[in-house]
Amino acid sequence: MKNDINKIDNNVLRGAETATQDPFNFPVPGHSLTDSPDKWSWDKPSRMTDPSKVVDFVVDKIESQGEVKEHFLRLMGSGITVEEIVNTIGLGGFTAGEFTPDVAEIIKPPLAVYFIGLAIENKVPVVAFSKKELEEDGKMISRRETLDIMEERNPQEYYRLMSALDNKKEDLNMQKPEDEQPAGFINMENK
């Protein structure tokens, strides 16, 4: 019986039982207004209100940090759409209290143009809009995950990249003759 307490289904059923037993088991209207103010970042006045300054801020931040710029280029190269990137930036800026949801929506088109230009400048294939959603969990994407996404969303680029890597490996193997043994301590001739 103790193991039943930890089962998810059992907990859901027990919660449903308590809800049906007590019809007043829910927050009253206006309850959120009784919370302490300024508890959340988005509950405070935003730090920036001018959309053009917000766009400049975001672009400057990306340009000044090389690893962040490379990260976005890898995302676009793997098939992540510009739409998904700018939506994430808008949501992240709002939840951090940097700007309002209105400003987050207004900055999306200029940021999309910036990212498309960045991709073209670096000769990275770019997709502007998505047809299906991709679940994100807020962490930096690894190189292996980038390749997996690229294989799914941009297979032509993936196979081109893989063949280029295979050719590079072959070139490296061709440079070193197989019949030559590297000279080492054990292979040295007695003089």
C-alpha beads as a LAMMPS data file, in Angstrom:
LAMMPS data file: protein, C-alpha beads

191 atoms
190 bonds

1 atom types
1 bond types

-500.0 500.0 xlo xhi
-500.0 500.0 ylo yhi
-500.0 500.0 zlo zhi

Masses

1 110.0

Atoms # bond

1 1 1 0.000 0.000 0.000
2 1 1 2.954 2.301 0.667
3 1 1 4.120 2.005 -2.948
4 1 1 0.699 3.159 -4.192
5 1 1 1.262 6.573 -2.609
6 1 1 4.160 7.316 -4.983
7 1 1 2.359 6.309 -8.169
8 1 1 1.391 9.252 -10.351
9 1 1 -2.054 7.895 -11.233
10 1 1 -2.877 7.371 -7.579
11 1 1 -1.862 10.926 -6.692
12 1 1 -3.970 12.343 -9.524
13 1 1 -6.968 10.291 -8.395
14 1 1 -6.499 11.374 -4.796
15 1 1 -6.323 15.009 -5.932
16 1 1 -9.532 14.562 -7.919
17 1 1 -11.219 13.060 -4.861
18 1 1 -10.232 16.015 -2.693
19 1 1 -11.422 18.460 -5.350
20 1 1 -14.819 16.774 -5.517
21 1 1 -15.095 16.643 -1.734
22 1 1 -14.362 20.375 -1.291
23 1 1 -16.009 22.595 -3.916
24 1 1 -14.187 25.643 -2.498
25 1 1 -10.713 24.167 -3.077
26 1 1 -9.551 26.806 -5.579
27 1 1 -8.150 30.342 -5.353
28 1 1 -10.687 33.108 -5.015
29 1 1 -10.906 35.760 -7.743
30 1 1 -8.358 38.502 -7.096
31 1 1 -6.054 36.202 -5.118
32 1 1 -3.104 37.166 -7.339
33 1 1 -3.600 40.790 -6.297
34 1 1 -2.890 39.848 -2.683
35 1 1 0.616 38.505 -3.477
36 1 1 3.570 40.675 -2.607
37 1 1 4.317 43.086 -5.470
38 1 1 7.546 42.899 -7.501
39 1 1 7.869 39.192 -6.814
40 1 1 8.569 38.315 -10.474
41 1 1 10.790 40.035 -13.019
42 1 1 7.868 40.639 -15.394
43 1 1 5.828 42.079 -12.535
44 1 1 8.163 45.076 -12.304
45 1 1 8.486 47.923 -14.801
46 1 1 10.588 46.798 -17.767
47 1 1 14.154 48.054 -18.095
48 1 1 13.814 49.058 -21.770
49 1 1 10.758 50.423 -23.555
50 1 1 12.079 51.664 -26.913
51 1 1 11.972 48.799 -29.467
52 1 1 14.852 50.203 -31.551
53 1 1 17.069 50.375 -28.456
54 1 1 16.075 46.819 -27.549
55 1 1 17.036 45.586 -31.034
56 1 1 20.374 47.415 -30.763
57 1 1 20.915 45.914 -27.302
58 1 1 20.238 42.348 -28.494
59 1 1 22.377 42.686 -31.634
60 1 1 25.259 44.269 -29.672
61 1 1 25.097 41.469 -27.126
62 1 1 25.252 38.811 -29.860
63 1 1 28.033 40.569 -31.779
64 1 1 30.165 41.159 -28.673
65 1 1 30.089 37.529 -27.564
66 1 1 31.642 35.280 -30.209
67 1 1 30.443 32.039 -28.647
68 1 1 26.827 33.254 -28.619
69 1 1 27.082 34.276 -32.277
70 1 1 28.568 30.872 -33.149
71 1 1 25.786 29.185 -31.191
72 1 1 23.110 30.968 -33.240
73 1 1 24.920 30.117 -36.488
74 1 1 25.040 26.444 -35.463
75 1 1 21.337 26.549 -34.636
76 1 1 20.441 28.027 -38.012
77 1 1 22.779 25.629 -39.820
78 1 1 21.127 22.678 -38.135
79 1 1 17.690 23.738 -39.370
80 1 1 16.333 25.674 -36.387
81 1 1 14.239 28.422 -37.904
82 1 1 14.755 32.134 -37.452
83 1 1 11.175 32.296 -36.199
84 1 1 12.003 29.943 -33.311
85 1 1 15.139 31.912 -32.432
86 1 1 13.430 35.321 -32.310
87 1 1 10.459 33.882 -30.377
88 1 1 12.866 32.526 -27.780
89 1 1 14.702 35.839 -27.524
90 1 1 11.399 37.708 -27.123
91 1 1 10.121 35.367 -24.433
92 1 1 13.457 35.335 -22.607
93 1 1 13.698 39.134 -22.576
94 1 1 10.155 39.457 -21.279
95 1 1 10.566 36.863 -18.504
96 1 1 13.831 38.515 -17.446
97 1 1 12.008 41.836 -17.132
98 1 1 14.027 43.509 -19.894
99 1 1 11.001 44.589 -21.950
100 1 1 7.226 44.228 -22.203
101 1 1 5.424 41.587 -24.295
102 1 1 4.461 44.322 -26.775
103 1 1 8.105 45.252 -27.321
104 1 1 8.952 41.536 -27.611
105 1 1 6.508 41.273 -30.537
106 1 1 7.690 44.508 -32.171
107 1 1 11.378 43.468 -32.180
108 1 1 10.780 40.109 -33.894
109 1 1 10.871 41.336 -37.544
110 1 1 14.111 43.379 -37.210
111 1 1 15.774 40.522 -35.327
112 1 1 14.646 38.085 -38.023
113 1 1 16.245 40.286 -40.682
114 1 1 19.445 40.440 -38.598
115 1 1 19.622 36.645 -38.212
116 1 1 18.912 36.020 -41.894
117 1 1 21.662 38.507 -42.800
118 1 1 24.026 36.858 -40.320
119 1 1 23.368 33.453 -41.872
120 1 1 23.870 34.724 -45.427
121 1 1 27.058 36.553 -44.421
122 1 1 28.487 33.344 -42.926
123 1 1 27.163 31.128 -45.761
124 1 1 24.935 29.159 -43.419
125 1 1 21.698 27.747 -44.867
126 1 1 18.744 29.407 -43.195
127 1 1 15.047 28.588 -42.793
128 1 1 12.811 31.504 -41.873
129 1 1 9.586 29.864 -40.673
130 1 1 8.768 26.549 -39.021
131 1 1 6.007 24.108 -39.752
132 1 1 6.312 22.055 -36.584
133 1 1 7.277 22.845 -33.036
134 1 1 10.555 21.809 -31.445
135 1 1 10.712 21.304 -27.695
136 1 1 13.446 23.345 -26.034
137 1 1 14.601 23.010 -22.484
138 1 1 16.602 26.198 -22.186
139 1 1 20.124 24.814 -22.413
140 1 1 22.830 25.316 -25.000
141 1 1 22.601 22.757 -27.753
142 1 1 25.528 20.344 -28.095
143 1 1 27.351 19.708 -31.357
144 1 1 25.900 16.170 -31.533
145 1 1 22.356 17.488 -31.033
146 1 1 23.046 20.100 -33.714
147 1 1 23.949 17.342 -36.164
148 1 1 20.878 15.304 -35.211
149 1 1 18.584 18.292 -35.790
150 1 1 20.401 19.102 -39.022
151 1 1 19.910 15.528 -40.257
152 1 1 16.170 15.784 -39.547
153 1 1 15.480 19.333 -40.743
154 1 1 18.169 20.017 -43.317
155 1 1 19.272 16.620 -44.677
156 1 1 20.941 18.024 -47.821
157 1 1 23.306 20.187 -45.775
158 1 1 23.874 17.354 -43.291
159 1 1 24.933 14.884 -45.979
160 1 1 27.080 17.521 -47.697
161 1 1 28.833 18.192 -44.392
162 1 1 29.294 14.494 -43.641
163 1 1 30.776 13.806 -47.091
164 1 1 33.120 16.783 -46.675
165 1 1 34.278 15.341 -43.344
166 1 1 34.786 11.903 -44.907
167 1 1 36.837 13.471 -47.740
168 1 1 38.946 15.352 -45.213
169 1 1 39.637 12.113 -43.305
170 1 1 40.659 10.412 -46.564
171 1 1 42.986 13.312 -47.423
172 1 1 44.644 13.040 -44.025
173 1 1 45.126 9.288 -44.484
174 1 1 46.621 9.847 -47.970
175 1 1 49.223 12.266 -46.642
176 1 1 50.791 9.651 -44.373
177 1 1 52.158 6.641 -46.293
178 1 1 51.067 3.359 -44.755
179 1 1 54.355 1.531 -45.378
180 1 1 56.367 4.097 -43.419
181 1 1 56.644 3.348 -39.735
182 1 1 57.070 6.307 -37.416
183 1 1 60.523 6.470 -35.932
184 1 1 60.327 5.880 -32.237
185 1 1 62.602 4.764 -29.456
186 1 1 61.904 1.054 -30.047
187 1 1 62.267 1.250 -33.853
188 1 1 65.611 3.091 -33.802
189 1 1 68.548 1.379 -35.483
190 1 1 71.605 0.636 -33.400
191 1 1 74.417 2.967 -34.329

Bonds

1 1 1 2
2 1 2 3
3 1 3 4
4 1 4 5
5 1 5 6
6 1 6 7
7 1 7 8
8 1 8 9
9 1 9 10
10 1 10 11
11 1 11 12
12 1 12 13
13 1 13 14
14 1 14 15
15 1 15 16
16 1 16 17
17 1 17 18
18 1 18 19
19 1 19 20
20 1 20 21
21 1 21 22
22 1 22 23
23 1 23 24
24 1 24 25
25 1 25 26
26 1 26 27
27 1 27 28
28 1 28 29
29 1 29 30
30 1 30 31
31 1 31 32
32 1 32 33
33 1 33 34
34 1 34 35
35 1 35 36
36 1 36 37
37 1 37 38
38 1 38 39
39 1 39 40
40 1 40 41
41 1 41 42
42 1 42 43
43 1 43 44
44 1 44 45
45 1 45 46
46 1 46 47
47 1 47 48
48 1 48 49
49 1 49 50
50 1 50 51
51 1 51 52
52 1 52 53
53 1 53 54
54 1 54 55
55 1 55 56
56 1 56 57
57 1 57 58
58 1 58 59
59 1 59 60
60 1 60 61
61 1 61 62
62 1 62 63
63 1 63 64
64 1 64 65
65 1 65 66
66 1 66 67
67 1 67 68
68 1 68 69
69 1 69 70
70 1 70 71
71 1 71 72
72 1 72 73
73 1 73 74
74 1 74 75
75 1 75 76
76 1 76 77
77 1 77 78
78 1 78 79
79 1 79 80
80 1 80 81
81 1 81 82
82 1 82 83
83 1 83 84
84 1 84 85
85 1 85 86
86 1 86 87
87 1 87 88
88 1 88 89
89 1 89 90
90 1 90 91
91 1 91 92
92 1 92 93
93 1 93 94
94 1 94 95
95 1 95 96
96 1 96 97
97 1 97 98
98 1 98 99
99 1 99 100
100 1 100 101
101 1 101 102
102 1 102 103
103 1 103 104
104 1 104 105
105 1 105 106
106 1 106 107
107 1 107 108
108 1 108 109
109 1 109 110
110 1 110 111
111 1 111 112
112 1 112 113
113 1 113 114
114 1 114 115
115 1 115 116
116 1 116 117
117 1 117 118
118 1 118 119
119 1 119 120
120 1 120 121
121 1 121 122
122 1 122 123
123 1 123 124
124 1 124 125
125 1 125 126
126 1 126 127
127 1 127 128
128 1 128 129
129 1 129 130
130 1 130 131
131 1 131 132
132 1 132 133
133 1 133 134
134 1 134 135
135 1 135 136
136 1 136 137
137 1 137 138
138 1 138 139
139 1 139 140
140 1 140 141
141 1 141 142
142 1 142 143
143 1 143 144
144 1 144 145
145 1 145 146
146 1 146 147
147 1 147 148
148 1 148 149
149 1 149 150
150 1 150 151
151 1 151 152
152 1 152 153
153 1 153 154
154 1 154 155
155 1 155 156
156 1 156 157
157 1 157 158
158 1 158 159
159 1 159 160
160 1 160 161
161 1 161 162
162 1 162 163
163 1 163 164
164 1 164 165
165 1 165 166
166 1 166 167
167 1 167 168
168 1 168 169
169 1 169 170
170 1 170 171
171 1 171 172
172 1 172 173
173 1 173 174
174 1 174 175
175 1 175 176
176 1 176 177
177 1 177 178
178 1 178 179
179 1 179 180
180 1 180 181
181 1 181 182
182 1 182 183
183 1 183 184
184 1 184 185
185 1 185 186
186 1 186 187
187 1 187 188
188 1 188 189
189 1 189 190
190 1 190 191
